[in-house]
Amino acid sequence: MQQNVGALDSTIRIGLGFGLVIAGFLLKAPASWIAFAAVLPLLISGFAGKCPLYSALGVTTCPAD
């Protein structure tokens, strides 16, 4: 799978991921579990630069070569 997440998109995903980690610690259950469940896709796609949903939809936020 080619990289399809651009630098700005990746930064936003990582920032949201870490924000949800903090919110997960501050919220009471079950909202904390929802925050923690949302963290994995955001952080993984942010750091890896690959989003399976973008691939399925044919979307990319990477600059053109």
Z-matrix of the N, CA and C atoms (Angstrom, degrees):
N
C 1 1.445
C 2 1.530 1 108.04
N 3 1.331 2 117.12 1 128.92
C 4 1.449 3 121.57 2 179.04
C 5 1.514 4 110.74 3 -78.71
N 6 1.331 5 115.40 4 157.80
C 7 1.450 6 120.24 5 177.01
C 8 1.522 7 108.94 6 -66.67
N 9 1.325 8 116.34 7 131.15
C 10 1.458 9 120.39 8 -179.16
C 11 1.526 10 112.77 9 -132.92
N 12 1.330 11 116.44 10 11.10
C 13 1.457 12 122.02 11 178.57
C 14 1.523 13 107.40 12 -114.52
N 15 1.324 14 116.98 13 117.89
C 16 1.454 15 122.29 14 -178.99
C 17 1.520 16 112.45 15 -75.25
N 18 1.325 17 115.71 16 175.87
C 19 1.468 18 121.90 17 -175.44
C 20 1.531 19 112.37 18 -62.98
N 21 1.316 20 117.82 19 -46.25
C 22 1.466 21 120.61 20 -179.64
C 23 1.526 22 110.60 21 -66.04
N 24 1.316 23 116.44 22 -44.88
C 25 1.466 24 121.85 23 178.30
C 26 1.522 25 110.07 24 -59.92
N 27 1.320 26 117.15 25 -43.48
C 28 1.460 27 122.02 26 179.81
C 29 1.527 28 111.25 27 -63.33
N 30 1.320 29 116.56 28 -43.31
C 31 1.472 30 121.17 29 178.97
C 32 1.519 31 110.87 30 -62.40
N 33 1.319 32 116.94 31 -42.12
C 34 1.466 33 121.04 32 178.99
C 35 1.526 34 110.49 33 -64.59
N 36 1.332 35 117.43 34 -43.32
C 37 1.464 36 121.02 35 179.65
C 38 1.523 37 111.46 36 -62.37
N 39 1.329 38 116.68 37 -43.35
C 40 1.466 39 120.49 38 179.81
C 41 1.525 40 110.21 39 -66.28
N 42 1.330 41 117.43 40 -42.40
C 43 1.459 42 120.91 41 178.01
C 44 1.521 43 112.30 42 -62.21
N 45 1.333 44 116.64 43 -43.47
C 46 1.467 45 120.33 44 177.17
C 47 1.526 46 111.27 45 -64.93
N 48 1.327 47 115.95 46 -38.13
C 49 1.459 48 120.12 47 179.20
C 50 1.515 49 111.66 48 -61.46
N 51 1.335 50 115.93 49 -47.89
C 52 1.460 51 119.02 50 179.31
C 53 1.523 52 111.39 51 -68.11
N 54 1.334 53 117.05 52 -34.17
C 55 1.460 54 120.24 53 175.39
C 56 1.523 55 111.86 54 -62.95
N 57 1.329 56 116.60 55 -38.60
C 58 1.465 57 120.15 56 177.69
C 59 1.529 58 111.83 57 -70.31
N 60 1.326 59 117.36 58 -31.92
C 61 1.471 60 119.79 59 175.17
C 62 1.525 61 109.05 60 -61.93
N 63 1.313 62 116.68 61 -46.76
C 64 1.468 63 120.81 62 179.45
C 65 1.522 64 110.27 63 -63.90
N 66 1.335 65 117.40 64 -44.09
C 67 1.463 66 120.75 65 178.75
C 68 1.519 67 110.93 66 -62.56
N 69 1.318 68 117.50 67 -35.83
C 70 1.458 69 121.31 68 178.60
C 71 1.517 70 112.33 69 -62.02
N 72 1.331 71 116.49 70 -35.00
C 73 1.461 72 120.08 71 178.26
C 74 1.529 73 111.58 72 -76.06
N 75 1.328 74 116.54 73 -28.78
C 76 1.462 75 119.76 74 -176.44
C 77 1.520 76 113.75 75 -89.02
N 78 1.337 77 117.96 76 -25.07
C 79 1.460 78 121.25 77 -177.75
C 80 1.521 79 111.55 78 -84.63
N 81 1.306 80 114.57 79 160.23
C 82 1.462 81 119.82 80 176.06
C 83 1.518 82 109.59 81 -92.57
N 84 1.320 83 117.12 82 154.52
C 85 1.472 84 122.61 83 179.28
C 86 1.520 85 108.38 84 -60.68
N 87 1.302 86 122.32 85 146.31
C 88 1.452 87 130.50 86 2.69
C 89 1.528 88 113.46 87 -88.78
N 90 1.347 89 118.18 88 -2.89
C 91 1.466 90 120.08 89 -178.88
C 92 1.518 91 111.72 90 -61.87
N 93 1.321 92 117.48 91 -30.81
C 94 1.460 93 119.72 92 179.55
C 95 1.527 94 110.89 93 -65.62
N 96 1.323 95 117.75 94 -35.31
C 97 1.465 96 120.56 95 178.59
C 98 1.518 97 111.59 96 -68.61
N 99 1.324 98 116.28 97 -34.52
C 100 1.462 99 120.15 98 177.07
C 101 1.521 100 109.76 99 -65.58
N 102 1.325 101 116.91 100 -41.92
C 103 1.463 102 120.81 101 178.65
C 104 1.520 103 110.53 102 -63.37
N 105 1.326 104 117.62 103 -43.88
C 106 1.457 105 120.47 104 -179.95
C 107 1.528 106 111.79 105 -66.85
N 108 1.323 107 117.82 106 -34.80
C 109 1.463 108 120.90 107 179.34
C 110 1.526 109 111.34 108 -68.19
N 111 1.306 110 117.38 109 -31.37
C 112 1.463 111 121.45 110 179.94
C 113 1.522 112 112.35 111 -77.95
N 114 1.311 113 117.17 112 -18.37
C 115 1.465 114 121.66 113 -176.46
C 116 1.520 115 112.08 114 -66.88
N 117 1.304 116 118.08 115 -45.61
C 118 1.461 117 120.68 116 -173.72
C 119 1.521 118 113.69 117 -57.73
N 120 1.328 119 119.95 118 -52.09
C 121 1.467 120 118.15 119 179.66
C 122 1.530 121 113.19 120 -61.50
N 123 1.335 122 116.58 121 -38.36
C 124 1.458 123 119.30 122 -179.42
C 125 1.523 124 111.92 123 -65.89
N 126 1.317 125 116.66 124 -49.11
C 127 1.460 126 119.70 125 -177.11
C 128 1.530 127 111.71 126 -68.79
N 129 1.308 128 116.93 127 -42.91
C 130 1.467 129 119.55 128 -178.85
C 131 1.525 130 110.51 129 -63.21
N 132 1.326 131 117.52 130 -47.56
C 133 1.463 132 119.34 131 -179.44
C 134 1.526 133 111.08 132 -69.34
N 135 1.328 134 117.79 133 -31.37
C 136 1.456 135 120.46 134 178.45
C 137 1.515 136 112.75 135 -68.19
N 138 1.326 137 116.75 136 -45.71
C 139 1.458 138 120.33 137 -179.20
C 140 1.524 139 112.46 138 -76.47
N 141 1.312 140 118.13 139 -36.50
C 142 1.473 141 121.45 140 -177.62
C 143 1.524 142 111.89 141 -80.68
N 144 1.328 143 117.06 142 -26.11
C 145 1.455 144 120.28 143 -178.72
C 146 1.515 145 113.52 144 77.62
N 147 1.324 146 116.16 145 16.41
C 148 1.464 147 121.11 146 -178.98
C 149 1.518 148 109.31 147 -129.96
N 150 1.319 149 116.03 148 131.39
C 151 1.453 150 121.30 149 179.17
C 152 1.527 151 108.95 150 -124.01
N 153 1.333 152 118.18 151 117.53
C 154 1.457 153 120.45 152 -179.67
C 155 1.535 154 113.30 153 -60.98
N 156 1.318 155 117.43 154 -35.06
C 157 1.461 156 120.20 155 178.74
C 158 1.534 157 110.58 156 -66.52
N 159 1.324 158 117.15 157 -41.77
C 160 1.460 159 120.35 158 176.14
C 161 1.525 160 110.26 159 -60.48
N 162 1.327 161 117.16 160 -41.14
C 163 1.462 162 120.62 161 179.57
C 164 1.530 163 110.92 162 -62.39
N 165 1.321 164 116.27 163 -43.77
C 166 1.468 165 120.62 164 -179.13
C 167 1.532 166 111.55 165 -64.75
N 168 1.332 167 116.29 166 -34.25
C 169 1.460 168 120.55 167 -178.48
C 170 1.527 169 112.97 168 -90.99
N 171 1.335 170 117.46 169 -8.22
C 172 1.456 171 121.41 170 -178.88
C 173 1.518 172 113.57 171 74.44
N 174 1.332 173 116.13 172 27.99
C 175 1.459 174 121.79 173 -177.99
C 176 1.524 175 109.24 174 -101.85
N 177 1.321 176 116.80 175 145.67
C 178 1.457 177 121.47 176 173.03
C 179 1.528 178 108.52 177 -143.83
N 180 1.311 179 116.50 178 142.73
C 181 1.462 180 121.19 179 175.40
C 182 1.522 181 110.67 180 -111.02
N 183 1.320 182 116.39 181 8.20
C 184 1.457 183 121.30 182 175.51
C 185 1.524 184 109.05 183 -76.14
N 186 1.335 185 115.74 184 145.15
C 187 1.471 186 117.39 185 176.86
C 188 1.527 187 110.92 186 -65.60
N 189 1.310 188 115.96 187 150.84
C 190 1.467 189 121.53 188 179.83
C 191 1.524 190 110.20 189 -67.20
N 192 1.314 191 117.13 190 146.49
C 193 1.466 192 121.03 191 179.08
C 194 1.508 193 111.38 192 -72.66
